[in-house]
Amino acid sequence: MSKLSIPSVERRNTYPTSDGKPMAETDTHRDLMTALIETLKAF
């Protein structure tokens, strides 16, 4: 039986959690969010 050897590659991606600016929100996003919240409240 042969053993497959996979080389270890360490990948470190750094993604910023915040740039200090508010996230963009469009009218469509806000309307959909409001509709979803109201629908969930109905249940």
mmCIF entry with sequence, helices, sheets and N, C-alpha, C, O atoms, coordinates in Angstrom:
data_MODEL
# 
_entry.id   MODEL 
# 
_entity.id                         1 
_entity.type                       polymer 
_entity.pdbx_number_of_molecules   1 
# 
_entity_poly.entity_id                      1 
_entity_poly.type                           'polypeptide(L)' 
_entity_poly.nstd_linkage                   no 
_entity_poly.nstd_monomer                   no 
_entity_poly.pdbx_seq_one_letter_code       MSKLSIPSVERRNTYPTSDGKPMAETDTHRDLMTALIETLKAF 
_entity_poly.pdbx_seq_one_letter_code_can   MSKLSIPSVERRNTYPTSDGKPMAETDTHRDLMTALIETLKAF 
_entity_poly.pdbx_strand_id                 A 
# 
loop_
_entity_poly_seq.entity_id 
_entity_poly_seq.num 
_entity_poly_seq.mon_id 
_entity_poly_seq.hetero 
1 1  MET n 
1 2  SER n 
1 3  LYS n 
1 4  LEU n 
1 5  SER n 
1 6  ILE n 
1 7  PRO n 
1 8  SER n 
1 9  VAL n 
1 10 GLU n 
1 11 ARG n 
1 12 ARG n 
1 13 ASN n 
1 14 THR n 
1 15 TYR n 
1 16 PRO n 
1 17 THR n 
1 18 SER n 
1 19 ASP n 
1 20 GLY n 
1 21 LYS n 
1 22 PRO n 
1 23 MET n 
1 24 ALA n 
1 25 GLU n 
1 26 THR n 
1 27 ASP n 
1 28 THR n 
1 29 HIS n 
1 30 ARG n 
1 31 ASP n 
1 32 LEU n 
1 33 MET n 
1 34 THR n 
1 35 ALA n 
1 36 LEU n 
1 37 ILE n 
1 38 GLU n 
1 39 THR n 
1 40 LEU n 
1 41 LYS n 
1 42 ALA n 
1 43 PHE n 
# 
_struct_asym.id          A 
_struct_asym.entity_id   1 
# 
_struct_conf.conf_type_id            HELX_P 
_struct_conf.id                      HELX_P1 
_struct_conf.pdbx_PDB_helix_id       AA1 
_struct_conf.beg_label_comp_id       ASP 
_struct_conf.beg_label_asym_id       A 
_struct_conf.beg_label_seq_id        27 
_struct_conf.pdbx_beg_PDB_ins_code   ? 
_struct_conf.end_label_comp_id       ALA 
_struct_conf.end_label_asym_id       A 
_struct_conf.end_label_seq_id        42 
_struct_conf.pdbx_end_PDB_ins_code   ? 
_struct_conf.beg_auth_comp_id        ASP 
_struct_conf.beg_auth_asym_id        A 
_struct_conf.beg_auth_seq_id         27 
_struct_conf.end_auth_comp_id        ALA 
_struct_conf.end_auth_asym_id        A 
_struct_conf.end_auth_seq_id         42 
_struct_conf.pdbx_PDB_helix_class    1 
_struct_conf.details                 ? 
_struct_conf.pdbx_PDB_helix_length   16 
# 
_struct_conf_type.id          HELX_P 
_struct_conf_type.criteria    ? 
_struct_conf_type.reference   ? 
# 
loop_
_atom_site.group_PDB 
_atom_site.id 
_atom_site.type_symbol 
_atom_site.label_atom_id 
_atom_site.label_alt_id 
_atom_site.label_comp_id 
_atom_site.label_asym_id 
_atom_site.label_entity_id 
_atom_site.label_seq_id 
_atom_site.pdbx_PDB_ins_code 
_atom_site.Cartn_x 
_atom_site.Cartn_y 
_atom_site.Cartn_z 
_atom_site.occupancy 
_atom_site.B_iso_or_equiv 
_atom_site.pdbx_formal_charge 
_atom_site.auth_seq_id 
_atom_site.auth_comp_id 
_atom_site.auth_asym_id 
_atom_site.auth_atom_id 
_atom_site.pdbx_PDB_model_num 
ATOM 1   N N  . MET A 1 1  ? 0.849   -1.161 0.000  1.00 0.00 ? 1  MET A N  1 
ATOM 2   C CA . MET A 1 1  ? 0.000   0.000  0.000  1.00 0.00 ? 1  MET A CA 1 
ATOM 3   C C  . MET A 1 1  ? 0.901   1.231  0.000  1.00 0.00 ? 1  MET A C  1 
ATOM 4   O O  . MET A 1 1  ? 1.826   1.325  0.807  1.00 0.00 ? 1  MET A O  1 
ATOM 5   N N  . SER A 1 2  ? 0.638   2.160  -0.888 1.00 0.00 ? 2  SER A N  1 
ATOM 6   C CA . SER A 1 2  ? 1.453   3.377  -0.923 1.00 0.00 ? 2  SER A CA 1 
ATOM 7   C C  . SER A 1 2  ? 0.699   4.519  -0.249 1.00 0.00 ? 2  SER A C  1 
ATOM 8   O O  . SER A 1 2  ? -0.531  4.575  -0.242 1.00 0.00 ? 2  SER A O  1 
ATOM 9   N N  . LYS A 1 3  ? 1.464   5.391  0.295  1.00 0.00 ? 3  LYS A N  1 
ATOM 10  C CA . LYS A 1 3  ? 0.873   6.523  1.006  1.00 0.00 ? 3  LYS A CA 1 
ATOM 11  C C  . LYS A 1 3  ? 1.079   7.777  0.168  1.00 0.00 ? 3  LYS A C  1 
ATOM 12  O O  . LYS A 1 3  ? 2.198   8.075  -0.251 1.00 0.00 ? 3  LYS A O  1 
ATOM 13  N N  . LEU A 1 4  ? 0.007   8.504  -0.072 1.00 0.00 ? 4  LEU A N  1 
ATOM 14  C CA . LEU A 1 4  ? 0.071   9.726  -0.855 1.00 0.00 ? 4  LEU A CA 1 
ATOM 15  C C  . LEU A 1 4  ? 0.559   10.859 0.040  1.00 0.00 ? 4  LEU A C  1 
ATOM 16  O O  . LEU A 1 4  ? -0.015  11.129 1.095  1.00 0.00 ? 4  LEU A O  1 
ATOM 17  N N  . SER A 1 5  ? 1.611   11.507 -0.395 1.00 0.00 ? 5  SER A N  1 
ATOM 18  C CA . SER A 1 5  ? 2.163   12.607 0.389  1.00 0.00 ? 5  SER A CA 1 
ATOM 19  C C  . SER A 1 5  ? 1.764   13.934 -0.267 1.00 0.00 ? 5  SER A C  1 
ATOM 20  O O  . SER A 1 5  ? 2.114   14.210 -1.414 1.00 0.00 ? 5  SER A O  1 
ATOM 21  N N  . ILE A 1 6  ? 1.032   14.732 0.483  1.00 0.00 ? 6  ILE A N  1 
ATOM 22  C CA . ILE A 1 6  ? 0.591   16.039 -0.014 1.00 0.00 ? 6  ILE A CA 1 
ATOM 23  C C  . ILE A 1 6  ? 1.430   17.103 0.680  1.00 0.00 ? 6  ILE A C  1 
ATOM 24  O O  . ILE A 1 6  ? 1.454   17.175 1.908  1.00 0.00 ? 6  ILE A O  1 
ATOM 25  N N  . PRO A 1 7  ? 2.114   17.923 -0.098 1.00 0.00 ? 7  PRO A N  1 
ATOM 26  C CA . PRO A 1 7  ? 2.930   18.961 0.525  1.00 0.00 ? 7  PRO A CA 1 
ATOM 27  C C  . PRO A 1 7  ? 2.070   19.949 1.300  1.00 0.00 ? 7  PRO A C  1 
ATOM 28  O O  . PRO A 1 7  ? 0.974   20.313 0.876  1.00 0.00 ? 7  PRO A O  1 
ATOM 29  N N  . SER A 1 8  ? 2.586   20.365 2.426  1.00 0.00 ? 8  SER A N  1 
ATOM 30  C CA . SER A 1 8  ? 1.861   21.312 3.262  1.00 0.00 ? 8  SER A CA 1 
ATOM 31  C C  . SER A 1 8  ? 2.106   22.728 2.754  1.00 0.00 ? 8  SER A C  1 
ATOM 32  O O  . SER A 1 8  ? 3.242   23.200 2.700  1.00 0.00 ? 8  SER A O  1 
ATOM 33  N N  . VAL A 1 9  ? 1.028   23.385 2.388  1.00 0.00 ? 9  VAL A N  1 
ATOM 34  C CA . VAL A 1 9  ? 1.120   24.765 1.923  1.00 0.00 ? 9  VAL A CA 1 
ATOM 35  C C  . VAL A 1 9  ? 0.283   25.609 2.871  1.00 0.00 ? 9  VAL A C  1 
ATOM 36  O O  . VAL A 1 9  ? -0.928  25.428 2.995  1.00 0.00 ? 9  VAL A O  1 
ATOM 37  N N  . GLU A 1 10 ? 0.945   26.515 3.521  1.00 0.00 ? 10 GLU A N  1 
ATOM 38  C CA . GLU A 1 10 ? 0.225   27.366 4.460  1.00 0.00 ? 10 GLU A CA 1 
ATOM 39  C C  . GLU A 1 10 ? -0.192  28.643 3.733  1.00 0.00 ? 10 GLU A C  1 
ATOM 40  O O  . GLU A 1 10 ? 0.644   29.376 3.204  1.00 0.00 ? 10 GLU A O  1 
ATOM 41  N N  . ARG A 1 11 ? -1.470  28.888 3.718  1.00 0.00 ? 11 ARG A N  1 
ATOM 42  C CA . ARG A 1 11 ? -1.996  30.093 3.083  1.00 0.00 ? 11 ARG A CA 1 
ATOM 43  C C  . ARG A 1 11 ? -2.641  30.959 4.145  1.00 0.00 ? 11 ARG A C  1 
ATOM 44  O O  . ARG A 1 11 ? -3.485  30.502 4.916  1.00 0.00 ? 11 ARG A O  1 
ATOM 45  N N  . ARG A 1 12 ? -2.246  32.166 4.170  1.00 0.00 ? 12 ARG A N  1 
ATOM 46  C CA . ARG A 1 12 ? -2.822  33.096 5.130  1.00 0.00 ? 12 ARG A CA 1 
ATOM 47  C C  . ARG A 1 12 ? -3.348  34.305 4.385  1.00 0.00 ? 12 ARG A C  1 
ATOM 48  O O  . ARG A 1 12 ? -2.592  35.183 3.970  1.00 0.00 ? 12 ARG A O  1 
ATOM 49  N N  . ASN A 1 13 ? -4.643  34.330 4.226  1.00 0.00 ? 13 ASN A N  1 
ATOM 50  C CA . ASN A 1 13 ? -5.289  35.498 3.636  1.00 0.00 ? 13 ASN A CA 1 
ATOM 51  C C  . ASN A 1 13 ? -5.763  36.380 4.767  1.00 0.00 ? 13 ASN A C  1 
ATOM 52  O O  . ASN A 1 13 ? -6.353  35.903 5.736  1.00 0.00 ? 13 ASN A O  1 
ATOM 53  N N  . THR A 1 14 ? -5.513  37.630 4.645  1.00 0.00 ? 14 THR A N  1 
ATOM 54  C CA . THR A 1 14 ? -5.994  38.557 5.661  1.00 0.00 ? 14 THR A CA 1 
ATOM 55  C C  . THR A 1 14 ? -7.076  39.425 5.045  1.00 0.00 ? 14 THR A C  1 
ATOM 56  O O  . THR A 1 14 ? -6.848  40.143 4.072  1.00 0.00 ? 14 THR A O  1 
ATOM 57  N N  . TYR A 1 15 ? -8.234  39.341 5.625  1.00 0.00 ? 15 TYR A N  1 
ATOM 58  C CA . TYR A 1 15 ? -9.368  40.130 5.182  1.00 0.00 ? 15 TYR A CA 1 
ATOM 59  C C  . TYR A 1 15 ? -9.701  41.129 6.273  1.00 0.00 ? 15 TYR A C  1 
ATOM 60  O O  . TYR A 1 15 ? -9.908  40.741 7.423  1.00 0.00 ? 15 TYR A O  1 
ATOM 61  N N  . PRO A 1 16 ? -9.758  42.396 5.937  1.00 0.00 ? 16 PRO A N  1 
ATOM 62  C CA . PRO A 1 16 ? -10.073 43.386 6.967  1.00 0.00 ? 16 PRO A CA 1 
ATOM 63  C C  . PRO A 1 16 ? -11.485 43.203 7.483  1.00 0.00 ? 16 PRO A C  1 
ATOM 64  O O  . PRO A 1 16 ? -12.406 42.943 6.708  1.00 0.00 ? 16 PRO A O  1 
ATOM 65  N N  . THR A 1 17 ? -11.659 43.338 8.778  1.00 0.00 ? 17 THR A N  1 
ATOM 66  C CA . THR A 1 17 ? -12.999 43.227 9.348  1.00 0.00 ? 17 THR A CA 1 
ATOM 67  C C  . THR A 1 17 ? -13.713 44.561 9.328  1.00 0.00 ? 17 THR A C  1 
ATOM 68  O O  . THR A 1 17 ? -14.941 44.610 9.387  1.00 0.00 ? 17 THR A O  1 
ATOM 69  N N  . SER A 1 18 ? -12.963 45.634 9.245  1.00 0.00 ? 18 SER A N  1 
ATOM 70  C CA . SER A 1 18 ? -13.585 46.949 9.187  1.00 0.00 ? 18 SER A CA 1 
ATOM 71  C C  . SER A 1 18 ? -12.580 47.960 8.662  1.00 0.00 ? 18 SER A C  1 
ATOM 72  O O  . SER A 1 18 ? -11.396 47.916 8.996  1.00 0.00 ? 18 SER A O  1 
ATOM 73  N N  . ASP A 1 19 ? -13.067 48.857 7.850  1.00 0.00 ? 19 ASP A N  1 
ATOM 74  C CA . ASP A 1 19 ? -12.207 49.934 7.387  1.00 0.00 ? 19 ASP A CA 1 
ATOM 75  C C  . ASP A 1 19 ? -12.624 51.260 8.024  1.00 0.00 ? 19 ASP A C  1 
ATOM 76  O O  . ASP A 1 19 ? -12.143 52.331 7.654  1.00 0.00 ? 19 ASP A O  1 
ATOM 77  N N  . GLY A 1 20 ? -13.547 51.149 9.010  1.00 0.00 ? 20 GLY A N  1 
ATOM 78  C CA . GLY A 1 20 ? -13.992 52.342 9.704  1.00 0.00 ? 20 GLY A CA 1 
ATOM 79  C C  . GLY A 1 20 ? -15.122 53.074 9.011  1.00 0.00 ? 20 GLY A C  1 
ATOM 80  O O  . GLY A 1 20 ? -15.618 54.081 9.517  1.00 0.00 ? 20 GLY A O  1 
ATOM 81  N N  . LYS A 1 21 ? -15.530 52.576 7.859  1.00 0.00 ? 21 LYS A N  1 
ATOM 82  C CA . LYS A 1 21 ? -16.614 53.214 7.108  1.00 0.00 ? 21 LYS A CA 1 
ATOM 83  C C  . LYS A 1 21 ? -17.859 52.340 7.194  1.00 0.00 ? 21 LYS A C  1 
ATOM 84  O O  . LYS A 1 21 ? -17.749 51.115 7.258  1.00 0.00 ? 21 LYS A O  1 
ATOM 85  N N  . PRO A 1 22 ? -19.055 52.959 7.196  1.00 0.00 ? 22 PRO A N  1 
ATOM 86  C CA . PRO A 1 22 ? -20.277 52.140 7.220  1.00 0.00 ? 22 PRO A CA 1 
ATOM 87  C C  . PRO A 1 22 ? -20.428 51.365 5.912  1.00 0.00 ? 22 PRO A C  1 
ATOM 88  O O  . PRO A 1 22 ? -19.972 51.800 4.855  1.00 0.00 ? 22 PRO A O  1 
ATOM 89  N N  . MET A 1 23 ? -21.079 50.211 6.010  1.00 0.00 ? 23 MET A N  1 
ATOM 90  C CA . MET A 1 23 ? -21.305 49.411 4.806  1.00 0.00 ? 23 MET A CA 1 
ATOM 91  C C  . MET A 1 23 ? -22.350 50.089 3.936  1.00 0.00 ? 23 MET A C  1 
ATOM 92  O O  . MET A 1 23 ? -23.265 50.745 4.433  1.00 0.00 ? 23 MET A O  1 
ATOM 93  N N  . ALA A 1 24 ? -22.200 49.921 2.647  1.00 0.00 ? 24 ALA A N  1 
ATOM 94  C CA . ALA A 1 24 ? -23.130 50.536 1.704  1.00 0.00 ? 24 ALA A CA 1 
ATOM 95  C C  . ALA A 1 24 ? -24.493 49.861 1.802  1.00 0.00 ? 24 ALA A C  1 
ATOM 96  O O  . ALA A 1 24 ? -24.583 48.645 1.972  1.00 0.00 ? 24 ALA A O  1 
ATOM 97  N N  . GLU A 1 25 ? -25.521 50.636 1.697  1.00 0.00 ? 25 GLU A N  1 
ATOM 98  C CA . GLU A 1 25 ? -26.881 50.116 1.735  1.00 0.00 ? 25 GLU A CA 1 
ATOM 99  C C  . GLU A 1 25 ? -27.691 50.873 0.701  1.00 0.00 ? 25 GLU A C  1 
ATOM 100 O O  . GLU A 1 25 ? -27.776 52.101 0.743  1.00 0.00 ? 25 GLU A O  1 
ATOM 101 N N  . THR A 1 26 ? -28.280 50.144 -0.220 1.00 0.00 ? 26 THR A N  1 
ATOM 102 C CA . THR A 1 26 ? -29.102 50.789 -1.242 1.00 0.00 ? 26 THR A CA 1 
ATOM 103 C C  . THR A 1 26 ? -30.562 50.739 -0.817 1.00 0.00 ? 26 THR A C  1 
ATOM 104 O O  . THR A 1 26 ? -30.924 50.031 0.122  1.00 0.00 ? 26 THR A O  1 
ATOM 105 N N  . ASP A 1 27 ? -31.382 51.487 -1.508 1.00 0.00 ? 27 ASP A N  1 
ATOM 106 C CA . ASP A 1 27 ? -32.818 51.467 -1.226 1.00 0.00 ? 27 ASP A CA 1 
ATOM 107 C C  . ASP A 1 27 ? -33.382 50.064 -1.397 1.00 0.00 ? 27 ASP A C  1 
ATOM 108 O O  . ASP A 1 27 ? -34.235 49.636 -0.619 1.00 0.00 ? 27 ASP A O  1 
ATOM 109 N N  . THR A 1 28 ? -32.912 49.352 -2.405 1.00 0.00 ? 28 THR A N  1 
ATOM 110 C CA . THR A 1 28 ? -33.395 47.985 -2.648 1.00 0.00 ? 28 THR A CA 1 
ATOM 111 C C  . THR A 1 28 ? -33.036 47.076 -1.479 1.00 0.00 ? 28 THR A C  1 
ATOM 112 O O  . THR A 1 28 ? -33.872 46.299 -1.016 1.00 0.00 ? 28 THR A O  1 
ATOM 113 N N  . HIS A 1 29 ? -31.799 47.168 -1.000 1.00 0.00 ? 29 HIS A N  1 
ATOM 114 C CA . HIS A 1 29 ? -31.390 46.343 0.142  1.00 0.00 ? 29 HIS A CA 1 
ATOM 115 C C  . HIS A 1 29 ? -32.243 46.654 1.368  1.00 0.00 ? 29 HIS A C  1 
ATOM 116 O O  . HIS A 1 29 ? -32.690 45.744 2.066  1.00 0.00 ? 29 HIS A O  1 
ATOM 117 N N  . ARG A 1 30 ? -32.464 47.923 1.623  1.00 0.00 ? 30 ARG A N  1 
ATOM 118 C CA . ARG A 1 30 ? -33.244 48.322 2.793  1.00 0.00 ? 30 ARG A CA 1 
ATOM 119 C C  . ARG A 1 30 ? -34.691 47.831 2.664  1.00 0.00 ? 30 ARG A C  1 
ATOM 120 O O  . ARG A 1 30 ? -35.270 47.343 3.635  1.00 0.00 ? 30 ARG A O  1 
ATOM 121 N N  . ASP A 1 31 ? -35.273 47.960 1.464  1.00 0.00 ? 31 ASP A N  1 
ATOM 122 C CA . ASP A 1 31 ? -36.650 47.507 1.254  1.00 0.00 ? 31 ASP A CA 1 
ATOM 123 C C  . ASP A 1 31 ? -36.775 46.001 1.437  1.00 0.00 ? 31 ASP A C  1 
ATOM 124 O O  . ASP A 1 31 ? -37.725 45.525 2.058  1.00 0.00 ? 31 ASP A O  1 
ATOM 125 N N  . LEU A 1 32 ? -35.819 45.251 0.896  1.00 0.00 ? 32 LEU A N  1 
ATOM 126 C CA . LEU A 1 32 ? -35.852 43.792 1.041  1.00 0.00 ? 32 LEU A CA 1 
ATOM 127 C C  . LEU A 1 32 ? -35.666 43.379 2.499  1.00 0.00 ? 32 LEU A C  1 
ATOM 128 O O  . LEU A 1 32 ? -36.321 42.453 2.978  1.00 0.00 ? 32 LEU A O  1 
ATOM 129 N N  . MET A 1 33 ? -34.776 44.066 3.196  1.00 0.00 ? 33 MET A N  1 
ATOM 130 C CA . MET A 1 33 ? -34.551 43.750 4.601  1.00 0.00 ? 33 MET A CA 1 
ATOM 131 C C  . MET A 1 33 ? -35.806 44.022 5.426  1.00 0.00 ? 33 MET A C  1 
ATOM 132 O O  . MET A 1 33 ? -36.173 43.222 6.287  1.00 0.00 ? 33 MET A O  1 
ATOM 133 N N  . THR A 1 34 ? -36.456 45.138 5.166  1.00 0.00 ? 34 THR A N  1 
ATOM 134 C CA . THR A 1 34 ? -37.680 45.482 5.877  1.00 0.00 ? 34 THR A CA 1 
ATOM 135 C C  . THR A 1 34 ? -38.784 44.463 5.578  1.00 0.00 ? 34 THR A C  1 
ATOM 136 O O  . THR A 1 34 ? -39.498 44.035 6.485  1.00 0.00 ? 34 THR A O  1 
ATOM 137 N N  . ALA A 1 35 ? -38.921 44.082 4.324  1.00 0.00 ? 35 ALA A N  1 
ATOM 138 C CA . ALA A 1 35 ? -39.942 43.096 3.944  1.00 0.00 ? 35 ALA A CA 1 
ATOM 139 C C  . ALA A 1 35 ? -39.672 41.760 4.625  1.00 0.00 ? 35 ALA A C  1 
ATOM 140 O O  . ALA A 1 35 ? -40.605 41.109 5.094  1.00 0.00 ? 35 ALA A O  1 
ATOM 141 N N  . LEU A 1 36 ? -38.417 41.346 4.684  1.00 0.00 ? 36 LEU A N  1 
ATOM 142 C CA . LEU A 1 36 ? -38.073 40.086 5.337  1.00 0.00 ? 36 LEU A CA 1 
ATOM 143 C C  . LEU A 1 36 ? -38.383 40.140 6.829  1.00 0.00 ? 36 LEU A C  1 
ATOM 144 O O  . LEU A 1 36 ? -38.944 39.194 7.381  1.00 0.00 ? 36 LEU A O  1 
ATOM 145 N N  . ILE A 1 37 ? -38.027 41.217 7.469  1.00 0.00 ? 37 ILE A N  1 
ATOM 146 C CA . ILE A 1 37 ? -38.294 41.355 8.905  1.00 0.00 ? 37 ILE A CA 1 
ATOM 147 C C  . ILE A 1 37 ? -39.795 41.319 9.174  1.00 0.00 ? 37 ILE A C  1 
ATOM 148 O O  . ILE A 1 37 ? -40.235 40.647 10.107 1.00 0.00 ? 37 ILE A O  1 
ATOM 149 N N  . GLU A 1 38 ? -40.574 42.019 8.386  1.00 0.00 ? 38 GLU A N  1 
ATOM 150 C CA . GLU A 1 38 ? -42.025 42.032 8.571  1.00 0.00 ? 38 GLU A CA 1 
ATOM 151 C C  . GLU A 1 38 ? -42.626 40.656 8.309  1.00 0.00 ? 38 GLU A C  1 
ATOM 152 O O  . GLU A 1 38 ? -43.559 40.249 9.000  1.00 0.00 ? 38 GLU A O  1 
ATOM 153 N N  . THR A 1 39 ? -42.103 39.938 7.323  1.00 0.00 ? 39 THR A N  1 
ATOM 154 C CA . THR A 1 39 ? -42.597 38.585 7.043  1.00 0.00 ? 39 THR A CA 1 
ATOM 155 C C  . THR A 1 39 ? -42.284 37.660 8.204  1.00 0.00 ? 39 THR A C  1 
ATOM 156 O O  . THR A 1 39 ? -43.133 36.862 8.602  1.00 0.00 ? 39 THR A O  1 
ATOM 157 N N  . LEU A 1 40 ? -41.089 37.751 8.749  1.00 0.00 ? 40 LEU A N  1 
ATOM 158 C CA . LEU A 1 40 ? -40.736 36.908 9.888  1.00 0.00 ? 40 LEU A CA 1 
ATOM 159 C C  . LEU A 1 40 ? -41.565 37.244 11.118 1.00 0.00 ? 40 LEU A C  1 
ATOM 160 O O  . LEU A 1 40 ? -41.912 36.347 11.886 1.00 0.00 ? 40 LEU A O  1 
ATOM 161 N N  . LYS A 1 41 ? -41.886 38.508 11.321 1.00 0.00 ? 41 LYS A N  1 
ATOM 162 C CA . LYS A 1 41 ? -42.722 38.912 12.455 1.00 0.00 ? 41 LYS A CA 1 
ATOM 163 C C  . LYS A 1 41 ? -44.112 38.299 12.351 1.00 0.00 ? 41 LYS A C  1 
ATOM 164 O O  . LYS A 1 41 ? -44.726 37.990 13.372 1.00 0.00 ? 41 LYS A O  1 
ATOM 165 N N  . ALA A 1 42 ? -44.618 38.119 11.128 1.00 0.00 ? 42 ALA A N  1 
ATOM 166 C CA . ALA A 1 42 ? -45.952 37.563 10.920 1.00 0.00 ? 42 ALA A CA 1 
ATOM 167 C C  . ALA A 1 42 ? -46.027 36.107 11.383 1.00 0.00 ? 42 ALA A C  1 
ATOM 168 O O  . ALA A 1 42 ? -47.100 35.611 11.726 1.00 0.00 ? 42 ALA A O  1 
ATOM 169 N N  . PHE A 1 43 ? -44.892 35.437 11.390 1.00 0.00 ? 43 PHE A N  1 
ATOM 170 C CA . PHE A 1 43 ? -44.855 34.042 11.832 1.00 0.00 ? 43 PHE A CA 1 
ATOM 171 C C  . PHE A 1 43 ? -44.444 33.971 13.271 1.00 0.00 ? 43 PHE A C  1 
ATOM 172 O O  . PHE A 1 43 ? -44.352 32.880 13.835 1.00 0.00 ? 43 PHE A O  1 
# 
